[in-house]
């Protein structure tokens, strides 16, 4: 089907393999990423149909992401044991079934459960993507393929905003998810054109490591996602339990971090004893790999945070349709795609370290501009320019840090690098989405509470009729309906709407500004990136033995 890339001695031109396998791999990446991008765009329609809150959509996103992050390392091992192409095909098929169930879901609870199933399918697809690229391409074509994989992920965001925005407005939010079923079928048919990756029956699976990794990721993600409902420090009424009056949410985060450290300690011990580990820790041996991992964790969280805040404000606050949201966010999505697709061209001219530093500064600048320019009129030129700046920096960083990870590891560790990418990417998505929701709602609550206190237009008797302990983003119409059930006069209702409008906008601005600060802090781990250009990605075209011990690595020159 495909031929091995070789250098032709007479011409000095490297033979190139066909791009059909890359098209199949890219379509699979689009399938996975489209689902995650479509949920925020559909937030308004889902909230209205299921009579729920935006937090339910956030929870669905978090459930998907934490399942992938928790079990993707196990999925990589299964790929080596049973064959990466077979696992790719099984995962795509199950994911397609899950999207069909998503299109017919009847409640927010069912939607969350379906996203959990989709996450389990993605667990075995995500690590296979890097292995399949490595088995089909060599040299410079591998670097191109890696860039195309990142571009496919970014293009899914563009397509989601366009397709979900248009079809969601004209025919309902369910139709786009139904279309993903047909895309999965097409990928499954085309996947038989991929080169099989030989099984490695001798691969061992570390069951204890799998439990520790999954528990760590899930506790961290669930803890962050519950901060708003359960309380940041003190227990809120919605918390299932408390410890001496403290909220269980931060305690879950601390316990998750502890189990994460236990996982690395356990894996180190097994590797010293020449026993199989869930992930080969050589992928995190060097400073540059750890720096790239931290950088991926940060930029991977900032993107989902922005993707959650923008539709939340446009649809819930401004009451606009999914199509209007798509139009408003297209510049941002296109900028991510452009930054992802063309950043590879800078690798030979700018070192990874400087490109990482510049990238995070650009992201911070875009978020800062967005904080100072965003208003109730979302589509102003200044806001669009801010989104373009933000998207270009984000897209370039996503490609850069992943390329650094795969270029710095031994060639037999493609599956482990893919698993690490999936874990970090989805953990950051879950944490970024959860933190964005908790941050925005927490600031909103503080803004509203401070605005109504000692406000002569809002008497204490009226405040007693409203639950200020459970503040959330609501439209003006929803607030009017709520106040209609109280003794509020028309003047008091008007003042309450004014306070709500100002508090919502201030919460959004402050959230973007805090995210900008996080992006600036990320310059520190970016300083640990290498000074050389990323080279060829790891390859597992041929079966490799299970690594023993902590063998030494050589970094590209």
C-alpha positions as a printed Julia matrix, in Angstrom:
557×3 Matrix{Float64}:
   0.0     0.0    0.0
   2.63    2.53   1.07
   6.34    2.55   0.55
   9.06    3.27   3.03
  10.56    6.76   2.8
  14.14    6.58   1.49
  16.69    9.07   0.38
  17.52    8.77  -3.29
  21.27    8.96  -3.67
  21.2    10.29  -7.21
  18.76   13.11  -6.68
  19.15   13.8   -2.98
  15.33   13.99  -2.78
  13.53   12.06  -0.09
  10.8     9.74  -1.38
   7.43   10.54   0.13
   4.67    8.2    1.19
   1.04    8.78   0.13
  -1.02   11.11   2.29
  -4.15    8.9    2.43
  -3.22    7.37   5.82
  -2.72   10.88   7.23
  -6.15   11.89   5.92
  -7.73    8.97   7.8
  -5.81    9.83  10.99
  -6.72   13.52  10.67
 -10.4    12.67  10.18
 -10.3    10.62  13.4
  -8.8    13.59  15.25
 -11.55   15.82  13.84
 -14.16   13.28  14.97
 -12.91   13.41  18.57
 -12.31   17.16  18.71
 -15.59   18.1   16.99
 -17.57   16.53  19.82
 -15.76   18.58  22.47
 -16.04   21.79  20.43
 -19.72   21.25  19.63
 -20.89   21.08  23.24
 -20.04   24.69  24.19
 -21.6    25.98  20.96
 -24.8    24.08  21.79
 -24.89   25.29  25.38
 -27.9    27.61  24.93
 -30.07   25.06  23.13
 -29.17   22.25  25.55
 -29.92   24.42  28.59
 -33.32   25.39  27.15
 -34.35   21.9   26.03
 -33.27   20.05  29.16
 -34.26   22.91  31.5
 -30.87   22.74  33.16
 -27.93   25.04  33.87
 -24.72   25.72  31.91
 -22.9    23.75  34.62
 -24.44   20.55  33.19
 -22.74   21.13  29.84
 -19.51   21.89  31.68
 -19.89   18.63  33.61
 -20.37   16.66  30.36
 -17.16   18.17  29.0
 -15.32   17.38  32.22
 -16.6    13.77  32.33
 -15.4    13.1   28.78
 -12.02   14.67  29.42
 -11.35   13.03  32.77
 -12.24    9.57  31.42
  -9.78   10.03  28.56
  -7.11   11.49  30.83
  -7.59    8.78  33.44
  -7.42    5.75  31.15
  -5.5     6.81  28.02
  -2.24    5.32  29.35
  -4.03    2.0   29.75
  -5.37    2.46  26.22
  -1.82    2.84  24.9
  -0.83   -0.46  26.5
  -3.87   -2.18  24.98
  -2.83   -0.8   21.59
   0.61   -2.36  21.88
  -0.88   -5.62  23.14
  -3.68   -6.0   20.56
  -2.45   -3.82  17.69
  -2.85   -0.07  17.25
  -4.85   -0.27  14.03
  -7.36   -2.7   15.55
  -7.76   -0.51  18.65
  -8.16    2.53  16.38
 -10.99    0.8   14.52
 -12.75   -0.4   17.67
 -12.5     3.03  19.27
 -13.89    4.83  16.2
 -16.82    2.39  16.01
 -17.75    2.81  19.7
 -17.35    6.57  19.44
 -19.77    6.62  16.5
 -22.35    4.68  18.52
 -21.92    7.14  21.39
 -22.54   10.09  19.07
 -25.75    8.43  17.89
 -26.83    8.11  21.51
 -25.89   11.75  22.06
 -28.19   12.78  19.21
 -31.09   10.94  20.88
 -30.31   11.79  24.53
 -33.37   12.72  26.58
 -31.86   14.52  29.57
 -28.73   16.2   30.81
 -27.95   13.08  32.87
 -28.11   10.92  29.74
 -25.9    13.43  27.91
 -23.26   13.19  30.65
 -23.35    9.38  30.57
 -22.96    9.32  26.78
 -19.94   11.6   27.01
 -18.42    9.13  29.47
 -18.85    6.33  26.9
 -17.35    8.53  24.19
 -14.4     9.15  26.49
 -13.81    5.41  26.88
 -13.76    5.07  23.09
 -11.31    7.94  22.77
  -9.04    6.23  25.31
  -7.92    3.71  22.68
  -8.03    6.08  19.7
  -5.88    8.91  21.07
  -2.61    6.99  21.65
  -2.95    5.14  18.33
  -2.8     8.39  16.35
   0.92    8.97  17.03
   1.76    5.28  16.5
  -0.03    5.22  13.14
   1.75    8.38  12.0
   5.09    6.87  13.05
   4.36    3.66  11.15
   3.61    5.48   7.87
   5.98    8.45   7.69
   9.64    9.27   8.16
  11.88   12.3    8.36
  10.51   15.67   7.31
   7.23   14.07   6.27
   6.71   12.98   9.87
   7.1    16.57  11.07
   4.55   17.64   8.46
   2.18   14.89   9.54
   2.5    16.0   13.14
   1.63   19.55  12.12
  -1.37   18.27  10.19
  -2.55   16.36  13.27
  -2.53   19.6   15.26
  -4.21   21.43  12.38
  -6.93   18.77  12.28
  -7.65   19.34  15.95
  -7.85   23.09  15.38
  -9.98   22.74  12.23
 -12.49   20.72  14.24
 -13.13   23.83  16.3
 -13.75   25.9   13.19
 -16.05   23.27  11.72
 -17.92   22.87  15.0
 -18.67   26.57  15.29
 -19.8    26.75  11.65
 -21.77   23.5   11.41
 -23.23   23.44  14.92
 -23.96   27.15  14.79
 -25.8    26.86  11.46
 -27.56   23.52  11.88
 -28.2    24.14  15.57
 -30.11   27.3   14.67
 -31.94   25.89  11.64
 -32.58   22.27  12.63
 -31.59   21.78  16.29
 -28.43   20.93  18.22
 -28.87   17.16  17.8
 -28.24   17.05  14.03
 -24.48   17.79  14.16
 -23.93   14.92  16.58
 -25.88   12.66  14.26
 -23.56   13.65  11.41
 -20.61   12.42  13.46
 -22.07    8.9   13.19
 -21.65    9.01   9.41
 -18.14   10.43   9.75
 -17.23    7.54  12.07
 -18.54    5.05   9.51
 -16.45    6.67   6.76
 -13.32    6.6    8.93
 -13.93    2.96   9.81
 -14.16    1.99   6.13
 -11.05    3.97   5.18
  -9.09    2.61   8.16
  -8.54   -0.69   6.34
  -6.16    1.24   4.08
  -3.9     1.88   7.06
  -0.8    -0.25   7.52
  -1.33   -2.77  10.36
   0.87   -2.26  13.4
   2.13   -5.59  14.66
   0.92   -6.75  18.05
   3.32   -7.12  20.95
   1.84  -10.02  22.96
   4.53   -9.84  25.63
   3.53   -6.37  26.81
   2.57   -6.37  30.47
  -0.07   -4.15  32.08
   0.46   -2.57  35.48
  -2.96   -2.88  37.13
  -2.04   -0.98  40.28
  -0.53    1.83  38.21
  -3.67    2.01  36.08
  -5.85    2.38  39.2
  -3.57    5.02  40.74
  -3.39    7.06  37.51
  -7.13    6.92  36.86
  -8.02    7.75  40.47
  -5.57   10.65  40.53
  -6.86   12.23  37.33
 -10.51   11.75  38.25
 -10.15   13.17  41.75
  -8.28   16.22  40.49
 -10.78   16.85  37.69
 -13.85   16.2   39.82
 -12.47   18.36  42.61
 -11.94   21.32  40.32
 -15.34   20.82  38.7
 -17.04   20.85  42.11
 -15.4    23.98  43.5
 -18.34   26.21  42.61
 -21.09   23.89  43.87
 -19.33   22.59  46.97
 -17.34   25.67  47.95
 -13.77   26.84  47.49
 -12.87   26.53  51.19
 -15.99   26.31  53.35
 -18.72   23.8   52.61
 -21.75   25.0   50.65
 -25.22   23.49  51.0
 -24.76   21.5   47.76
 -21.74   19.57  49.07
 -22.46   15.89  49.86
 -20.38   16.03  53.06
 -17.88   18.2   54.88
 -14.82   17.77  57.06
 -15.0    20.12  60.04
 -17.01   22.52  57.9
 -14.54   22.48  55.0
 -15.59   21.89  51.41
 -14.65   18.43  50.07
 -13.67   19.86  46.65
 -10.14   21.09  47.53
  -9.62   17.95  49.59
 -10.33   15.83  46.49
  -7.76   17.88  44.55
  -5.12   17.36  47.24
  -5.9    13.63  47.42
  -5.65   13.41  43.62
  -2.24   15.09  43.63
  -1.11   12.7   46.36
  -2.23    9.67  44.32
  -0.48   11.14  41.27
   2.77   11.28  43.21
   2.11    7.73  44.42
   1.7     6.64  40.79
   5.11    8.04  39.81
   6.76    6.53  42.89
   5.18    3.15  42.14
   6.18    3.31  38.46
   9.75    4.27  39.33
  10.02    1.31  41.69
   8.67   -1.13  39.07
  10.97    0.24  36.4
  14.01   -0.21  38.64
  12.92   -3.83  39.17
  12.57   -4.39  35.39
   8.81   -4.81  35.74
   6.28   -3.42  33.21
   4.89    0.04  33.92
   1.75    1.76  32.7
   3.86    4.39  30.94
   7.61    4.42  30.34
   8.9     7.26  32.52
  11.71    7.92  30.07
   9.26   10.22  28.28
   9.61   12.55  31.28
  13.3    12.05  32.02
  14.73   15.36  30.85
  14.07   18.97  31.79
  12.88   19.79  28.26
  10.27   17.01  28.36
   8.94   18.1   31.74
   8.9    21.71  30.55
   6.97   20.72  27.44
   4.5    18.75  29.58
   3.85   21.69  31.9
   3.52   24.04  28.92
   1.03   21.66  27.27
  -0.93   21.44  30.52
  -1.21   25.24  30.7
  -2.03   26.05  27.08
  -4.29   22.98  26.97
  -6.28   24.44  29.87
  -6.4    28.04  28.67
  -8.01   27.1   25.34
 -10.97   25.17  26.81
 -11.43   27.91  29.41
 -11.84   30.52  26.67
 -14.01   28.16  24.61
 -16.33   27.8   27.6
 -16.49   31.46  28.59
 -17.21   32.88  25.13
 -20.35   30.8   24.29
 -21.5    31.14  27.91
 -21.53   34.91  27.62
 -22.87   35.19  24.07
 -25.67   32.64  24.39
 -26.67   32.74  28.05
 -25.99   36.37  28.82
 -26.75   38.01  25.5
 -29.37   35.46  24.47
 -27.97   35.01  20.96
 -28.34   31.89  18.83
 -25.74   29.23  18.13
 -25.27   30.64  14.62
 -24.54   34.1   15.99
 -22.09   32.54  18.44
 -20.37   30.73  15.58
 -19.99   33.93  13.6
 -18.59   35.75  16.63
 -15.99   33.08  17.38
 -14.9    32.19  13.83
 -11.92   34.61  13.93
 -10.62   32.89  17.07
 -11.02   29.38  15.66
  -9.47   30.31  12.31
  -6.52   31.94  14.07
  -5.88   28.72  16.04
  -5.95   26.76  12.79
  -3.54   29.14  11.08
  -1.2    29.2   14.08
  -1.21   25.4   14.26
  -0.73   24.8   10.55
   2.06   27.3    9.94
   4.02   27.24  13.2
   6.02   24.27  11.88
   7.61   26.63   9.35
   9.2    28.56  12.22
  10.94   25.56  13.76
  14.03   25.92  11.56
  14.29   29.67  12.22
  13.4    30.09  15.9
  14.36   27.79  18.76
  11.63   25.97  20.64
  12.52   27.88  23.81
  12.08   31.3   22.28
   9.02   30.26  20.3
   7.45   29.0   23.53
   8.21   32.2   25.4
   6.91   34.38  22.58
   3.84   32.19  22.21
   2.77   32.55  25.83
   3.41   36.3   25.76
   1.19   36.55  22.67
  -1.55   34.5   24.4
  -1.32   36.73  27.48
  -1.52   39.83  25.29
  -4.61   38.51  23.51
  -6.37   37.68  26.77
  -5.48   41.07  28.24
  -6.79   42.88  25.17
  -9.94   40.78  25.38
 -10.43   41.7   29.04
 -10.27   45.41  28.29
 -12.21   45.43  25.01
 -15.05   42.96  25.57
 -18.43   44.56  26.13
 -22.07   43.81  25.6
 -21.44   44.38  21.9
 -19.28   41.3   21.29
 -18.49   41.78  17.61
 -16.46   45.0   17.83
 -13.21   45.22  15.77
 -11.12   45.42  18.95
 -12.6    42.18  20.27
 -12.05   40.43  16.94
  -8.41   41.57  16.89
  -7.97   40.27  20.44
  -9.34   36.87  19.43
  -6.99   36.74  16.43
  -3.96   37.43  18.61
  -5.05   34.88  21.18
  -5.77   32.18  18.59
  -2.46   32.57  16.75
  -0.47   32.16  19.97
  -2.56   29.23  21.17
  -2.32   27.34  17.88
   1.45   27.78  17.61
   2.01   26.59  21.19
  -0.14   23.47  20.81
   1.96   22.28  17.87
   5.26   23.32  19.43
   4.96   21.58  22.8
   3.65   18.34  21.29
   6.46   18.31  18.72
   9.03   18.81  21.48
   7.59   15.88  23.41
   7.66   13.45  20.5
  11.07   14.54  19.24
  12.8    14.18  22.6
  11.85   10.55  23.3
  13.34    7.29  21.99
  11.76    5.94  18.86
  10.21    2.92  20.6
   8.09    5.13  22.87
   5.57    6.49  20.35
   2.63    4.91  22.18
   3.81    6.26  25.54
   4.22    9.76  24.08
   0.74    9.54  22.59
  -0.64    8.43  25.96
   1.15   11.28  27.74
  -0.25   13.74  25.23
  -3.76   12.36  25.71
  -3.5    12.42  29.5
  -2.18   15.97  29.7
  -4.44   17.29  26.95
  -7.64   15.94  28.44
  -6.71   16.62  32.05
  -6.03   20.23  31.09
  -9.34   20.36  29.2
 -11.25   19.11  32.24
  -9.42   21.4   34.65
  -9.52   24.4   32.3
 -13.26   24.09  31.72
 -13.99   23.52  35.4
 -11.78   26.35  36.59
 -13.26   28.75  34.01
 -16.78   27.95  35.2
 -15.91   28.16  38.89
 -13.87   31.34  38.38
 -16.53   33.18  36.39
 -19.39   32.15  38.66
 -17.37   32.86  41.8
 -16.49   36.38  40.61
 -20.09   36.93  39.51
 -21.31   35.95  42.96
 -18.89   38.34  44.65
 -19.83   41.16  42.28
 -23.57   40.74  42.82
 -23.25   40.34  46.58
 -21.13   43.48  46.91
 -23.44   45.46  44.61
 -26.7    44.68  46.43
 -25.37   45.22  49.92
 -26.2    48.67  51.24
 -27.93   49.46  47.93
 -30.94   51.65  48.87
 -32.84   50.46  45.79
 -32.67   46.81  46.92
 -34.22   46.49  50.41
 -33.2    43.65  52.77
 -36.73   42.24  52.6
 -36.27   41.6   48.87
 -32.85   40.02  49.36
 -34.37   37.51  51.76
 -36.6    36.29  48.93
 -33.64   35.6   46.61
 -31.03   32.88  47.13
 -27.71   34.68  46.82
 -25.85   31.52  47.86
 -26.53   29.96  44.45
 -25.7    32.74  41.97
 -25.3    31.73  38.32
 -25.25   33.32  34.88
 -28.82   34.12  33.86
 -30.29   36.27  31.14
 -32.3    39.4   31.85
 -35.52   37.56  30.94
 -34.74   34.76  33.39
 -34.03   37.32  36.11
 -37.32   39.1   35.39
 -39.17   35.79  35.73
 -37.45   35.14  39.05
 -38.18   38.59  40.42
 -41.81   38.34  39.28
 -42.26   35.71  41.99
 -41.14   38.2   44.66
 -42.46   41.5   45.99
 -40.04   43.51  43.82
 -41.43   46.72  42.34
 -40.73   47.66  38.68
 -38.04   50.09  39.86
 -36.4    47.4   41.97
 -36.53   44.94  39.06
 -34.85   47.48  36.78
 -32.09   48.06  39.34
 -31.59   44.31  39.77
 -31.25   43.86  35.98
 -28.72   46.71  35.85
 -26.67   45.12  38.65
 -26.83   41.73  36.92
 -25.66   43.14  33.57
 -22.73   44.98  35.13
 -21.74   42.0   37.3
 -21.81   39.56  34.37
 -19.6    41.73  32.21
 -17.18   42.43  35.06
 -16.95   38.71  35.84
 -16.06   37.95  32.23
 -13.43   40.71  32.08
 -11.83   39.64  35.34
 -11.8    35.99  34.28
  -9.96   36.83  31.05
  -7.48   38.98  32.97
  -6.73   36.18  35.44
  -6.21   33.75  32.55
  -3.78   36.27  31.04
  -1.79   36.16  34.27
  -1.64   32.37  34.08
  -0.34   32.62  30.5
   2.43   34.99  31.6
   3.47   32.61  34.38
   3.76   29.88  31.75
   6.81   31.69  30.34
   8.75   30.0   33.2
   8.21   26.38  32.07
   8.61   27.52  28.45
  12.15   28.59  29.38
  12.96   24.92  29.88
  12.16   24.01  26.27
  15.14   23.0   24.1
  17.13   25.36  21.91
  17.09   23.0   18.92
  14.39   22.47  16.32
  12.14   19.44  16.94
  13.06   16.56  14.69
  11.55   13.23  13.72
   8.75   11.83  15.9
   9.18    8.44  17.58
   8.44    5.46  15.4
   6.89    2.11  16.23
   6.64    0.81  12.71
   8.4    -2.3   13.93
   7.61   -4.02  17.22
   9.84   -2.99  20.08
  10.61   -4.89  23.27
   9.11   -3.79  26.53
  11.58   -1.26  28.02
  13.63   -2.52  30.94
  14.93   -0.15  33.55
  15.54    3.49  32.85
  17.69    3.42  29.76
  19.47    6.56  28.6
  18.12    8.75  25.83
  19.83   10.86  23.26
  18.42   14.25  22.37
  18.37   15.5   18.81
  21.23   17.73  17.91
